Amino acid sequence: MLIRYDAKVRLLVVTKGHPYDRTAFCALFDSLNGISWTHVEQPAAAQLIACGGGQDHDLILFYDVPGIQFRTPNPPDLIEPDEGFKAGFRALLTSGKPLLFLHHAIAGWPLWDEYAEAIGARFFYQPGCYKGRAYPDSGYLFPVTYRAEPVGAHPVTRGLEDGFELTDELYLFEMLEEVVPLLRARADFDPARFHSARNALAARMWTSDGWTPPRGTDLIGWAKVSGRSPTVTLQCGNDGATFAHPAFRKLLRNALDWLLSPAAREWAAGAPAQV
């Protein structure tokens, strides 16, 4: 892949912490015309953000799971980000940097509530707390075929008004903050269909014994103002088939284009700060 110094948009893509189809993932971003993307893995990405390097890019996409040291079949170690990263991330929000969180990035930094607040949700690999309230571990279900349906009219879902069918992974979790809904999954979110993330980390995949979570949200896409930053979160994005899906590619491109738009910046700048 050539370095495009003349590209109109500079995108920073952050990964590591969860397995993924690297070839298909890179092909997705290589297909984005007019965008030069730089791939940085954790923990180098956290160091880059800590020293202000994220400001050199027009927007940042997170597809990482930082702050968790998996030790299956033992419980994972949970790591809080250092003060340098916290300051750098807060600076991104204060400056209004557009951010996109994709799929398992919702599980990032489980000990830092400000990160989940910026996203609006958290996937709990272990039972945990958010702002003093206890939550059970979250659930997962894959592969599952469902229909993704836009909520109202929004530039992120433009051209996808009739919805589209996707075979991907669904999460079972609760929203933690108020968000602007963009996309819902027409699927049954009965907890009995899902499997416990905690059990999976104990080397008991596809089980749910001892797990009694509440019914989860059907939202799989939303926007939020975080600080002065417009953000979009897309819960879909588990595997190579999704990365190659024409509707998902359009959804992702729409999200990137909208986050970079004057309308998104004005929306974020005019809304009350939430982080």
N, C-alpha and C positions, 0 to 999 in steps of 0.2 A: 504494500500500500504506500503510495507516494505521500510525502508531506505537502500539504496544500496551504502555503502561507497566504494565498490569495482568497481562500474560502471566506464567504461572508459571515459564517457562524463557526465559532470555536466551542466545541462540546467536550466537557470532561466526563468520562464514564468511569465510575468507581465499582470495582468488583472484589470478590474473595470472601470466604466464610461459608459458602454453600456450593455444592456441585452444580454445574450447568454445562450445556452443550456449547463449548467455547467457539467451535467452528461456525455453527449456525448463528450464534450471538454476534460474532464479528461480521458475518455476512450481512446481518440486519443493518448494522451501522455503516458498513461500506456502501449499502444501497441508498443512503440518504444524500441526495444531490445537494450541493451547496453547503454541506456541513463537513468540517474537518474535526474528527474526533480523536481524542487522546485517551488511552486506556491506562489507568493507574490502579494497582491492587492495594488492598490493605496489607500491612499497616502503613505503607508509604503514603497512601492517600490521606490518612489522618495527619501525618507529618506535613504534607503539602498544604492542607487546609490550615493547620496550626500556624504556619509561617506566612499565610496570606496568599499562597499560590492559586487558590481557587478563584481569586478575583481576576486572574488573567484570562479566564474563560467566560463566554457569554452566558452559559448555563451549565448546570451540573446534573447528571443522572446517576442515582445511587441504585446499584444492584448488588449490594454487599450485605453481610451479616456480621458487623463488628461487635466486639464486646462479649463474645461467647467463645469459650474454649471447650469444644466438645470432648467428652471422655467416656463415650458409650462403652460398656453398659452402666457406668457410674454417672451421677448427675454432672452437668457441665459446670465449669468455673465461669462466673459472671464477672466481667471486668468493667469498671467505670472508666470513661475516657479521661485523659489527663487534662489539666487546666488549659494547656496550650490549644488542644483541639476544641475544647468548649469555647474558648475565646474566639478562635477562628471561625467556628460555626455560627456563633452569635453575630460575628461581624458580617458574615454572608447575609444573614437575615436583616440586619440593620441597613445594609447597603441595598437591599432589594434584589439580591441575586435570584433569578428564577431556578427552581429546583424541581426535579422529577424523581419520584420514588417508585421503583418497579419491583413487584412481586415480593420476594423474601426480604427486601430491604425494610419491610414493615417490622421485622424482628430485631433490627439493629439497636445497639446500646441499651440493653434491657434495664440497666441500673440508673439511666439518666432520663428523668421524666421530660425534660425540655425537648429531647429528640422526638419522643412519641408525641408531644404536644405540637411540634412543628409538622408532623405527618397527619395527626388526627386520630391515629389508631396504633395498636401494638399487637403483634403476634407473640404470645407468651409461650416459649419453649418449656418453661417451668411455671408452676403457680407463682404469682408475684403480686406486686403492689403498684398502683399508680395514684399519685397524689393522696396517699393514705388509705386507699380502698383496696381490699384484697381481690384478686382475680384468679380463676382457675387457669390451668394451662389451656392453650388454644387447640383447635382441631384441624385436621387436614383430610382431604379426600381427592384421590387421583388414581387413574385418569377418569374424568367425568365429562360427559358431553352436555352442554347447556347452551341456552340462547342468551346472548348479551344484548340488553335493550337500553337505549339511551333514556335518560330522565330529562324531559323537556328539550329545549333547543340550546345548544352551546357550541362554540367553535371547535371544541375538542372532539365532539361527535358528529360534526358536519359531514355529510355524505354517507353516514351510517344510520340514518334515521329509522330504517326498517329493521335494524338490529342484525346480528350475525351469529352463526353457530360456531362454537369453539370447543375443542376437547383439550382440557387443561387441568390444573389443580385448583380446587377451591379451599379457602380457609374458613374456619369457624372462630370468630372473635367478635367482640363488641366494639363499636365506635367509642372513642374516649372524648372526642371534642366535636363541636358543631362544624359541619363541612357543607360544601355545595355539592350535592349529588350529581353525578354525571352518567353513571352506567350501573345497571343492576343485572344480576344473573337470575334468569328464570330457572330456578332449581329449588329443590327441597332442602332447607337448612335445618331440618330436624337433627338434633345432636346425635340421635341413635345411628345416623348414617355415617358419622365422622369418626375419626380415630384420634386418640390422645397423643399429643406431641410429647408429653412426659413419658408415656409408655414407649414411644418410638426411641427415645434417647436411652431407655433402659434395655434396648435390644429386643423390644416386643412390638415390632411394627404391626400395623393393622389391628390393634386391639384398643378397647375402650373400657375395660373393667376398672372399677374404682373411680370412674370419671363421670361427673354429673354437671356439665356446663349448661348455661342458659342457651336459648336459641340465639344464633348469631345473626349479624346483619347480612343482607343480600347485596349490599353495595360492593362493587368491584372497581369502581372508578369515582374519584371525587377531586375537587379543588378546594384550596384553603389559603387564606392569608396567614403567613407566619412572619411575625415582625413586619417588615415592609416587602417581603418576598411573595410573589405568586407561586404556589406549589400545586402540582398534580400528582396524585398517587393512582397507579394502575395495579390492581391485585393480580391480574393475569400476567403470564410470562414465564411459565415453568420450563418449557422445553423447546427443542428445535422446530417442531411442527408449528408451534405458536409463533415463533420468530419469523417463519416463512409465510404465515397466513396473511393473505392480502388485506383483510379487514383489520387485523392487528397492526400491520405495518402502517395502514392509513391512520389508525387511532393514535399510534405513537407519534407519527409525523405531525398530525393535527395538534397533539399536546405540546410538542416542541415548538411548533410555529406560534401557537397561542401564547405560550409562556414568554416568548420573545417579543410579543406584540405590544404596541403602546397601550392598547386596551387593558391588557393584563397588568402592566406596570401601574397604570392609573387606578385600576381596581384595587390593587394591593396598597398603593400609597394613600388611598382615600379611606380604607377600612381601618377600624380600631386595631391597634397592635394586639396580637394574641400571644406573643412569646417575649 
